[in-house]
């Protein structure tokens, strides 16, 4: 275990990319005391608090926690085209969340429509392929294996019709 104040290059501590040549110092967080490697810039450490303490302290000083916090973004975010919704612990569908208290909106809509929890084997498929179109008429409940078969069959049918990488093979032969 390194000692507080010890300095090393990024390469020595397993950093990658542009941080290989940077200088790091083993430093304790000013708030929680958790030790970690911090970049040294112009002879001084760049951050005196860890990321968790920085975010928490900033949000608390600006006005509170949860919905009262200015860091609150309405309880939702998007990732890879899917929308995720924050659920409170008192919500009956809370057990569908993962490590964070968020659940994919299309899964939540289907679960509420069926009035039951969805299992991990159940997949909610978007019929039109648009990931954020979460209307109930666009959603279809299926099982993981069947869902994969349907998608693969769609690709196979596309190849049988003469399409290869989105282009018709007949027009490709004429070009060569």
ZIRAPE-V831207 format. One record per residue. N is the residue number from 1. RES is the residue in one small letter. PHI is phi as a letter, one per 20 degrees, with the letter a starting at -180 (* if undefined). D_LAST is the distance of its C-alpha to the last C-alpha in Angstrom with 1 decimal. Layout:
n: <N,N>
res: <RES,RES>
phi: <PHI,PHI>
d_last: <D_LAST,D_LAST>
This chain:
n: <1,2,3,4,5,6,7,8,9,10,11,12,13,14,15,16,17,18,19,20,21,22,23,24,25,26,27,28,29,30,31,32,33,34,35,36,37,38,39,40,41,42,43,44,45,46,47,48,49,50,51,52,53,54,55,56,57,58,59,60,61,62,63,64,65,66,67,68,69,70,71,72,73,74,75,76,77,78,79,80,81,82,83,84,85,86,87,88,89,90,91,92,93,94,95,96,97,98,99,100,101,102,103,104,105,106,107,108,109,110,111,112,113,114,115,116,117,118,119,120,121,122,123,124,125,126,127,128,129,130,131,132,133,134,135,136,137,138,139,140,141,142,143,144,145,146,147,148,149,150,151,152,153,154,155,156,157,158,159,160,161,162,163,164,165,166,167,168,169,170,171,172,173,174,175,176>
res: <x,x,x,x,x,x,x,x,x,x,x,x,x,x,x,x,x,x,x,x,x,x,x,x,x,x,x,x,x,x,x,x,x,x,x,x,x,x,x,x,x,x,x,x,x,x,x,x,x,x,x,x,x,x,x,x,x,x,x,x,x,x,x,x,x,x,x,x,x,x,x,x,x,x,x,x,x,x,x,x,x,x,x,x,x,x,x,x,x,x,x,x,x,x,x,x,x,x,x,x,x,x,x,x,x,x,x,x,x,x,x,x,x,x,x,x,x,x,x,x,x,x,x,x,x,x,x,x,x,x,x,x,x,x,x,x,x,x,x,x,x,x,x,x,x,x,x,x,x,x,x,x,x,x,x,x,x,x,x,x,x,x,x,x,x,x,x,x,x,x,x,x,x,x,x,x>
phi: <*,f,e,g,n,f,d,b,f,g,f,f,d,n,f,c,m,f,e,g,e,f,e,c,c,f,c,e,f,f,e,d,n,f,f,a,e,c,f,e,c,l,n,c,f,f,c,e,c,f,g,g,f,f,f,f,f,f,f,f,f,e,q,p,c,m,f,e,e,f,e,f,d,n,m,b,b,d,b,l,n,e,d,d,d,f,c,f,f,e,f,f,e,g,f,e,f,e,f,e,f,c,c,f,g,f,f,f,f,f,f,f,f,e,l,b,f,e,e,f,f,e,d,d,e,e,g,e,n,e,f,d,e,d,f,f,f,e,d,c,e,b,d,g,f,f,f,f,f,f,f,f,f,f,f,f,f,f,f,f,f,n,e,c,l,n,c,f,f,f,f,f,f,f,f,e>
d_last: <63.7,63.6,66.6,66.7,66.0,64.0,61.0,57.8,54.4,51.5,50.1,53.4,53.5,49.9,48.3,44.6,42.4,44.3,47.6,47.7,49.7,51.8,55.5,56.7,60.2,61.6,63.3,65.0,64.2,67.1,67.3,66.7,67.2,64.0,62.9,59.3,57.4,57.3,55.5,58.0,57.3,59.6,62.1,62.5,60.9,58.5,59.6,63.0,62.0,59.3,56.6,58.5,61.8,60.2,58.5,61.6,64.0,62.1,61.8,65.5,66.8,64.9,66.4,66.1,64.0,61.7,61.7,64.3,62.1,60.2,57.4,57.0,53.8,54.7,54.1,50.3,47.1,43.4,41.0,37.3,37.8,40.8,44.3,47.2,50.8,54.0,56.6,60.2,61.9,63.9,60.9,60.8,57.0,57.5,56.8,53.2,52.7,51.6,53.1,53.3,54.9,51.6,49.8,46.5,47.4,45.4,47.2,50.5,50.0,49.3,52.3,54.6,53.4,54.1,57.2,56.5,54.8,51.3,50.8,48.2,46.3,45.9,42.9,42.8,39.4,38.3,37.1,35.1,33.7,35.5,37.6,40.4,40.9,44.0,45.4,46.9,45.0,41.7,42.9,42.8,44.6,43.0,43.3,41.1,39.5,38.9,37.3,34.8,34.0,33.5,31.0,29.1,29.2,27.7,24.6,24.4,24.7,21.9,19.5,20.8,20.0,16.3,16.3,15.0,16.3,17.2,13.8,13.2,10.8,10.4,9.0,6.6,5.4,5.6,3.9,0.0>
